[in-house]
Amino acid sequence: MSIVTAIHPPPSPPTDIKRKKIGERSRLATCSDVAWFGDTCLYAVNVVGDSLDEYNFDGHEIIHVRRTAPLPQCRLPINVAVSPDGKLLAATSSYGGLYVYDRGDLSVPKQIFSVGDRLSHGVRFYDSRFVLYTVVEDPAFLVLCDLETGEVFQKIRNVHAPSVPKGISFSPAGDILAVVYSGNADQGDAPSFVVGYEMTPRIGRELWRNTFGLSCGEGVVFLDETHIAITDQDRDLIVIGDVKTSIGQVYTEGLSFPHGLALSPNGKFLTVANYGNNSLTCYVLT
């Protein structure tokens, strides 16, 4: 796997509130997640910028198109996802809740979901009807929402404390949900691991569990039915792991507190949002 490009989105307003000292390093709460729509376009959310940025990608360069700031009603967006049909965009808020928009009209949320949470986090569409998000503040949850009824379809309380559910991803066949559990980057005492659950689309039994040597796992994405990519903020790396063998390969180039990540629909490009230095890093999968 080789790096294609690393780009820096427009600068975010500086802040001391969102700057954290992790060990000897300083981390900015900036570019936190990325989502593709089509093979040439992607979104990135920026917590400090309180914004959603749109980009075009021609395989060689990522070009900034526009910024939506703030994303209406979704304060300090932390993660973002686009529905498989490309019609909907969903974002989680650092103040809690899931906000769903028509992608062609971001002026007002189409739907808002909340379970009284104060800090929502990971988000991914299962299909164009169901969308899942995680809640990381106690009590932590997995929350599966039904867009047709506008109701919470399933809510599962976290049983892995002090680790909490962070990033999530569905397998290409839709039969497995991968969830990264860890503490925050400044709470190194919480174990970090990935759990695979059966999906029907109701979240079912645990199928597997792997650590892949993670220190502070964050985002996850399926590359195919058996391989996943996971970001590790503590060590500035991503791991490409086989869920059947628990064997992983490490990549570090161009990363700074890597947070969210996403695979392009054509399966050629893996893009990582860097929380540490406000950048996107794009890898070509070979």
C-alpha positions as CSV (number, residue, x, y, z in Angstrom):
1,M,0.0,0.0,0.0
2,S,1.5,3.3,-1.0
3,I,0.5,6.9,-0.1
4,V,-1.1,9.0,-2.8
5,T,-1.3,12.4,-1.1
6,A,-1.7,14.2,2.2
7,I,-3.6,17.5,2.1
8,H,-4.5,20.1,4.6
9,P,-8.1,21.4,4.7
10,P,-8.7,25.1,5.2
11,P,-7.4,26.2,8.7
12,S,-9.8,25.9,11.6
13,P,-10.2,28.6,14.2
14,P,-7.5,28.1,16.8
15,T,-8.6,27.0,20.3
16,D,-7.1,26.0,23.5
17,I,-10.2,24.2,24.7
18,K,-9.8,21.4,22.2
19,R,-6.0,21.0,22.5
20,K,-5.0,18.0,24.6
21,K,-1.6,16.9,25.7
22,I,-1.2,13.2,25.1
23,G,2.0,12.1,26.6
24,E,4.6,14.5,25.2
25,R,2.5,15.4,22.2
26,S,-0.2,18.0,21.5
27,R,-3.4,17.0,19.8
28,L,-5.8,19.3,18.1
29,A,-9.5,18.2,17.8
30,T,-9.6,19.1,14.1
31,C,-10.2,16.9,11.1
32,S,-11.9,13.9,12.7
33,D,-13.7,11.8,10.0
34,V,-14.1,11.3,6.3
35,A,-16.9,9.7,4.1
36,W,-16.9,9.0,0.3
37,F,-19.9,9.6,-2.0
38,G,-19.0,8.1,-5.4
39,D,-15.5,7.3,-6.4
40,T,-14.3,11.0,-6.8
41,C,-16.0,12.9,-4.0
42,L,-15.7,12.9,-0.3
43,Y,-16.7,14.8,2.9
44,A,-14.6,15.5,6.0
45,V,-15.8,16.9,9.3
46,N,-13.8,19.3,11.4
47,V,-14.6,19.5,15.1
48,V,-12.8,22.8,15.9
49,G,-14.0,24.3,12.6
50,D,-17.6,23.2,13.5
51,S,-17.8,22.3,9.8
52,L,-18.3,19.9,7.0
53,D,-15.9,20.2,4.0
54,E,-16.5,18.7,0.5
55,Y,-13.7,17.6,-1.8
56,N,-13.1,16.2,-5.3
57,F,-10.4,13.6,-5.8
58,D,-9.0,12.7,-9.3
59,G,-6.7,10.0,-8.1
60,H,-3.8,12.3,-7.7
61,E,-5.0,15.4,-5.8
62,I,-7.7,16.2,-3.3
63,I,-9.3,19.5,-4.1
64,H,-11.4,21.5,-1.7
65,V,-14.9,22.4,-3.1
66,R,-16.9,24.0,-0.4
67,R,-17.4,24.3,3.4
68,T,-20.6,24.2,5.4
69,A,-20.0,25.9,8.7
70,P,-21.7,25.4,11.0
71,L,-23.5,22.2,10.0
72,P,-27.1,23.2,11.0
73,Q,-28.0,22.1,14.5
74,C,-25.2,19.5,14.7
75,R,-22.7,21.3,17.0
76,L,-19.0,20.2,16.7
77,P,-19.6,17.3,14.3
78,I,-17.3,14.4,15.2
79,N,-18.1,11.6,12.6
80,V,-19.9,11.5,9.3
81,A,-21.4,8.9,6.9
82,V,-23.2,8.8,3.5
83,S,-26.0,6.4,2.8
84,P,-25.3,3.7,0.1
85,D,-27.7,5.3,-2.3
86,G,-25.9,8.7,-1.8
87,K,-29.0,10.5,-0.9
88,L,-28.5,11.0,2.9
89,L,-25.7,12.3,5.1
90,A,-25.5,11.6,8.8
91,A,-23.3,13.2,11.4
92,T,-22.8,12.7,15.1
93,S,-22.3,15.7,17.5
94,S,-19.9,16.2,20.3
95,Y,-22.9,17.4,22.2
96,G,-24.8,14.2,21.6
97,G,-27.3,13.0,19.0
98,L,-27.4,11.8,15.4
99,Y,-28.3,14.3,12.7
100,V,-29.5,13.1,9.3
101,Y,-29.7,15.4,6.2
102,D,-30.8,15.2,2.6
103,R,-27.3,15.4,1.0
104,G,-28.7,17.9,-1.6
105,D,-30.0,20.2,1.1
106,L,-27.9,20.6,4.3
107,S,-29.9,23.6,5.5
108,V,-31.8,21.7,8.1
109,P,-31.7,18.1,9.5
110,K,-34.3,15.7,8.0
111,Q,-34.3,13.6,11.2
112,I,-32.6,13.8,14.6
113,F,-32.1,10.8,16.9
114,S,-31.1,10.9,20.6
115,V,-31.1,8.6,23.6
116,G,-30.3,11.4,26.0
117,D,-26.6,11.0,25.1
118,R,-24.1,13.8,25.8
119,L,-21.4,12.6,23.4
120,S,-22.2,10.6,20.3
121,H,-19.3,9.3,18.2
122,G,-19.1,6.7,15.4
123,V,-21.7,6.5,12.6
124,R,-22.3,4.3,9.6
125,F,-25.3,3.4,7.4
126,Y,-26.3,-0.3,7.4
127,D,-28.4,0.4,4.3
128,S,-30.6,3.3,3.2
129,R,-33.1,2.5,6.0
130,F,-30.9,1.8,9.0
131,V,-28.1,3.9,10.5
132,L,-26.0,3.0,13.6
133,Y,-24.2,5.4,15.9
134,T,-22.2,5.0,19.1
135,V,-22.4,6.9,22.4
136,V,-19.1,7.1,24.3
137,E,-20.1,8.8,27.6
138,D,-21.4,6.8,30.4
139,P,-23.8,5.1,29.9
140,A,-22.3,4.2,26.5
141,F,-24.5,2.5,23.8
142,L,-24.8,1.2,20.3
143,V,-27.9,2.9,18.8
144,L,-29.5,1.5,15.7
145,C,-32.0,3.9,14.1
146,D,-34.8,3.2,11.6
147,L,-35.1,6.0,9.1
148,E,-38.5,4.8,7.9
149,T,-40.2,5.0,11.3
150,G,-38.0,7.7,12.8
151,E,-37.6,5.6,15.9
152,V,-34.7,3.9,17.6
153,F,-34.8,0.3,16.4
154,Q,-32.3,-1.2,18.9
155,K,-30.2,0.1,21.7
156,I,-27.4,-2.0,23.3
157,R,-25.8,-0.8,26.5
158,N,-22.0,-1.1,26.7
159,V,-20.7,-4.1,28.7
160,H,-17.0,-3.5,28.0
161,A,-16.3,-0.6,30.5
162,P,-13.9,1.1,30.9
163,S,-13.6,0.7,27.1
164,V,-16.4,2.4,25.1
165,P,-17.6,1.8,21.5
166,K,-15.9,4.1,19.1
167,G,-15.7,3.5,15.3
168,I,-18.0,1.1,13.5
169,S,-18.2,-0.6,10.1
170,F,-20.4,-3.1,8.3
171,S,-18.9,-5.9,6.1
172,P,-19.6,-5.7,2.4
173,A,-22.2,-8.4,2.7
174,G,-23.9,-6.7,5.6
175,D,-23.8,-9.7,7.8
176,I,-21.0,-8.5,10.3
177,L,-20.7,-5.3,12.3
178,A,-17.2,-4.4,13.5
179,V,-16.9,-2.2,16.6
180,V,-13.7,-0.7,18.0
181,Y,-13.7,-0.5,21.8
182,S,-11.1,1.7,23.6
183,G,-10.7,4.6,26.0
184,N,-9.9,8.1,24.9
185,A,-6.4,9.0,23.7
186,D,-5.6,10.5,27.1
187,Q,-7.0,7.5,29.0
188,G,-4.5,4.8,28.3
189,D,-5.7,2.4,31.0
190,A,-8.7,1.2,29.0
191,P,-8.1,-1.9,26.8
192,S,-8.5,-1.5,23.0
193,F,-9.9,-4.2,20.8
194,V,-12.3,-4.9,17.9
195,V,-15.5,-7.0,18.2
196,G,-17.4,-8.5,15.3
197,Y,-21.1,-9.0,15.8
198,E,-23.7,-10.8,13.7
199,M,-26.0,-8.5,11.8
200,T,-29.5,-9.4,10.5
201,P,-30.0,-6.2,10.5
202,R,-30.6,-6.5,14.3
203,I,-27.2,-6.6,16.2
204,G,-26.7,-10.2,17.3
205,R,-24.2,-12.4,19.0
206,E,-20.4,-11.8,19.2
207,L,-18.6,-13.7,16.4
208,W,-15.0,-12.7,17.1
209,R,-12.7,-10.4,19.1
210,N,-9.2,-9.2,18.2
211,T,-6.7,-6.8,19.7
212,F,-4.3,-6.4,16.7
213,G,-1.9,-4.9,19.2
214,L,-3.9,-1.7,19.5
215,S,-3.1,1.0,22.1
216,C,-6.0,3.4,21.4
217,G,-8.1,2.1,18.6
218,E,-10.5,4.6,17.0
219,G,-11.9,4.2,13.5
220,V,-12.5,1.0,11.5
221,V,-13.5,0.0,8.0
222,F,-14.0,-3.3,6.2
223,L,-11.7,-3.7,3.1
224,D,-13.3,-7.0,2.2
225,E,-15.2,-9.7,4.0
226,T,-12.2,-10.7,6.2
227,H,-9.9,-7.7,6.3
228,I,-10.4,-4.5,8.3
229,A,-8.3,-1.3,8.7
230,I,-8.2,0.3,12.2
231,T,-6.7,3.6,13.3
232,D,-4.6,3.9,16.5
233,Q,-4.3,7.5,17.8
234,D,-1.7,6.8,20.4
235,R,0.8,5.4,18.0
236,D,0.0,7.3,14.8
237,L,-0.7,4.2,12.7
238,I,-3.3,2.1,11.0
239,V,-3.5,-1.6,11.1
240,I,-4.7,-3.8,8.3
241,G,-5.9,-6.9,10.0
242,D,-7.3,-10.3,9.1
243,V,-10.2,-11.1,11.5
244,K,-9.8,-14.8,11.0
245,T,-6.1,-15.0,11.8
246,S,-5.7,-11.9,14.0
247,I,-2.6,-11.0,11.9
248,G,-2.1,-7.4,11.2
249,Q,0.2,-5.2,9.1
250,V,1.1,-1.7,10.3
251,Y,1.3,1.6,8.2
252,T,2.5,4.9,9.6
253,E,3.2,7.3,6.7
254,G,1.4,10.6,6.8
255,L,-0.5,10.1,10.0
256,S,-1.0,12.2,13.1
257,F,-3.5,11.0,15.7
258,P,-5.5,9.2,12.9
259,H,-9.2,9.2,13.8
260,G,-11.8,8.3,11.2
261,L,-11.2,6.5,7.9
262,A,-13.2,5.4,4.9
263,L,-12.8,3.2,1.8
264,S,-13.8,4.6,-1.6
265,P,-16.7,2.7,-3.3
266,N,-14.4,1.3,-6.0
267,G,-12.2,-0.1,-3.2
268,K,-9.0,1.6,-4.5
269,F,-8.4,4.3,-2.0
270,L,-8.3,4.4,1.8
271,T,-8.6,7.9,3.3
272,V,-7.7,8.8,6.9
273,A,-8.7,11.9,8.8
274,N,-5.9,13.1,11.1
275,Y,-7.1,14.6,14.3
276,G,-3.6,15.7,15.2
277,N,-2.6,18.1,12.4
278,N,-5.9,18.9,10.5
279,S,-5.1,16.8,7.4
280,L,-6.4,14.0,5.2
281,T,-4.1,11.1,4.2
282,C,-5.0,9.0,1.2
283,Y,-3.5,5.6,0.5
284,V,-3.9,3.6,-2.7
285,L,-4.6,-0.1,-2.1
286,T,-2.5,-2.5,-4.1
